[in-house]
Amino acid sequence: MSDLFTEVDEAMKQERIEQLWQKYGGFLIGLIAVLILGTAANEGYKGWKTNQNTAQTNTYLDAAQSKQDAAENIVEAAPELNTKLRGFALLNAAGMALNDGDKDFALSTYKQIAADESLDPLSVFMARHMIASIDTAMSTEQKINEYAALSTADNNPWKYHAHLELALLKADKNQDFASARDHLSQIIAVESVAESLKKKAQSLDILYAAQGSTSAEFQQN
């Protein structure tokens, strides 16, 4: 008896399917086609994207691993790379040049990064920081202004390094130990700051406190 009920149930299901097919057959065929094509297109896009990323990574690696003129080759290949990889590649090229003692090429590359509005802001912030650090044509005041801008940018992950540079400049160049200590306090007060950076700030704070006291006593006498 249970077999009979099963057969009747299956027959009714089959009849409903046939009725649906007769009524919506063309639509169902189109829907299935769209689903199949959509899946194929999605998989095709993923495959294309993977191939693109692989090709661009290979382009970068070929340039970076060249035995001679690696930094120059990376900069030459940079226009072929997407924005995220291009920023990383150019920063790496500038770093290579700096390590090799080619400050001019490094500075030129950092300026290229800083001027490219399409790049990741993190790459631009790092480039601006490095320009202020190595560009001897910038005056102390220009460096202070640039580091001040970098230290107040909320999305700049190196803003506390900018505070440290400001403290160094204001103490060493301007003999303004009070202002220098204000910048150091911005580093010391934040728990999330790297321990190595915080210790450096604490050591400088002790030094500048002593130098500030000595300077004040000298002026009084």
GILIN-V44798 format. One record per residue. PSI is psi in whole degrees, -180 to 180 (NA if undefined). Layout:
BEGIN
psi=(PSI | PSI)
END
This chain:
BEGIN
psi=(-40 | -34 | -38 | -45 | -39 | -43 | -41 | -43 | -43 | -39 | -41 | -39 | -44 | -40 | -41 | -39 | -43 | -40 | -43 | -42 | -41 | -37 | -41 | 20 | -50 | -41 | -44 | -41 | -44 | -41 | -45 | -41 | -44 | -44 | -43 | -47 | -38 | -44 | -43 | -41 | -41 | -45 | -37 | -41 | -43 | -44 | -41 | -43 | -43 | -44 | -40 | -47 | -41 | -43 | -43 | -40 | -42 | -38 | -45 | -47 | -39 | -42 | -42 | -30 | 2 | 141 | -30 | 145 | 41 | -44 | -45 | -39 | -37 | -46 | -39 | -35 | -14 | -41 | -21 | -10 | 155 | 170 | -42 | -47 | -33 | -43 | -46 | -44 | -44 | -39 | -40 | -41 | -44 | -41 | -40 | -47 | -41 | -42 | -30 | 0 | 6 | 78 | -37 | -45 | -40 | -46 | -42 | -40 | -42 | -40 | -35 | -41 | -48 | -28 | -9 | 101 | -13 | -12 | 162 | 131 | -31 | -39 | -40 | -43 | -45 | -42 | -44 | -40 | -44 | -36 | -47 | -28 | -38 | -10 | 103 | -14 | -15 | 136 | 166 | -42 | -40 | -41 | -43 | -44 | -41 | -45 | -34 | -42 | -42 | -33 | -18 | 1 | 115 | -35 | 16 | 111 | -12 | 23 | -30 | -28 | -34 | -38 | -40 | -44 | -38 | -42 | -43 | -46 | -46 | -32 | -49 | -40 | -40 | -7 | 30 | 82 | -32 | -46 | -39 | -43 | -30 | -43 | -38 | -35 | -29 | -30 | -47 | -34 | -13 | 122 | -32 | -6 | 141 | 140 | -38 | -40 | -41 | -42 | -40 | -43 | -40 | -41 | -44 | -36 | -41 | -44 | -48 | -29 | -42 | -43 | -37 | -39 | -43 | -43 | -40 | -41 | -40 | -40 | -34 | -35 | NA)
END
